[in-house]
Amino acid sequence: MACALVLGASLSACSAGHTAVKETTSDSLTIATTGAATSLDFTNVGGAAIPAALMSNVYETLVRIEGDEIVPGLAENWDTDGTTYTFHLRKGIKFSNGDAFTAETAAYSINNVKENWTNGIAKQMAVVDSATAIDEHTLKVKLSKHSNGWLWSMGTAIGAMMTPTATDLATTPVGTGPFTLAGFTPGEFISLTPNRDYWGKVPQEDVTIQYFPDAVSSVNSLKSGGVDVVWAMQNPELLDDLGSDIRTTVGTTNGEVLLSMNNNAAPFDDPRVRQAVAYGVDRDAANQVLWGGMAQDTGGAPVPPTDPWSSDKDYYRFDPERAKKLLAEAGAVGAPVTITAPTLPYAQRVSELLYSQLTEIGFDVTLESAEFPAVWLGQVMGAKDYQMSLVSHVEPRDIPTLFGSPDYYLGYDSQKARDLLAAADAAPEEQYPKLMGEAVDQIMADAGALTLMNMPNIVLYRDGIEGLDPNQITDAIELRNLKEQA
């Protein structure tokens, strides 16, 4: 469920073993990406690549997130008394397979998350007691309690509206969106074509998201004309030699680069050891190494700057001497620590810096790599067979997911934090940011994990390409407005 999405690929400048399978046309645009999708079914597969490609493009939601506002999506409007929502759905909408979008399919979509999804984000639907169709275009959803977060989350992947007749989501997603799937090869590419029967404005271009192993090859392909866009480019040193026909923009993301410490594995089952790590890691140096200072420091907290509970607190100012004292108090000087880094460019680069800094404060550090996504997801997130790791969590407003259950891969177990998160969600809306801030304070006091930085979104465009917003507030890369100037 975690992970970085970095776009970088091409049909032409491919590395050995990376071959193009889709023939492009003059009306086709190609976006480069890494963090490849190996399936299209995000109901039971973690990772950010699938919802990034499919949400808002193939799948749509009842509500949409625009900036800091919740606006109508497939629902024209809705009423609520705080625990019951009545959605009034748009009429005449069909799924790409011809099925009608109705209150019945909307109720199915919500209940299916509760009953059948195995992806970790499914817990965001736990507050729903029932979802029922009142008539063809009226949906009633009853919550077990007031929830500040639920409606917002319905604008993300868990709110994807699906039809029960679509049974092979791993290869054939069926949605109401502006695109349909044109082709997919796991680890290679996802190609989308405009949905000519779309209820809204039909996109102008076919779009291919094609996967590349690294930023260098994707940027080289952009420079040679093999791709049109590189999304979330991770090597800012490459910006110095792009050429006058390539434009650069920098947007914001939800991508907290989280240094995870398995709270259930020695030595990180001792909070003093986790605090020692938090004091012993120079976040500014990590920012300089990865982004030339372009990333945003969040004080070590897992809070993107776009969240209402973002603050300017610095929870763990770099203090290696304090880190050494905490390590000594915990009796953990010389403790062996293995950093299991996914094979993502930013993770590999920053892990070398972590090796140096953690060795300096007294750990006996070993680095190991885990192929991403399959091996890392299975070993770290699945089996929880690790001591320390790092990855960018890009799911929006994911603090309850990260720190709300001891069963999650972090192993963070704080009843006080869970109570604060629950109180924040159930509180009057005006108290929500304050109480979420208190929950963050508790998590950081325990050093449940350490956020190294909030990732910037560096987007490179071939001259003439427009319509792609570099700011990624939810889990989607919205492609409907992407086009080439005539």
ABEGO torsion letter per residue (X at the ends): XBEBBBBBBBAABBBBGBBBABBBBAABBBBBBBGBBABABAAABBEAAAAAAABGAABBBABBBBEABBBBBABABBBBAGABBBBBBBBGBBBAAGBBBBAAAAAAAAAAAAAABABAAAAAAAABABBBBABAABBBBBBABBBAAAAAAAABAAABBBBAABABAAABBBBABABBBABBBBGABBBBBBBAABABBBBABBBBBBBBABAAAAAAAAAAGABABBBGBABAAAAABAEAABBBBBBBBABBBBBBBBAABOAAABAAAAAAAAAABBAAAAAAAAAGGABBBAGGBBBBAABAABBABBABBBBAAAAAAAAAAAGABGBBBBBBBBBBAAAAAAAAAAAAAAAAAGBBBBBBBBBOAAAAAAAAAAAGBBABBBBBBABBGAAAAAAABAABAAGBBBAAAAAAAAAAAABBAAAAAAAAAAAAAAAAAAGABBBABBBBBBBBBBBGBBGBBABBABABBBAAABBBBX
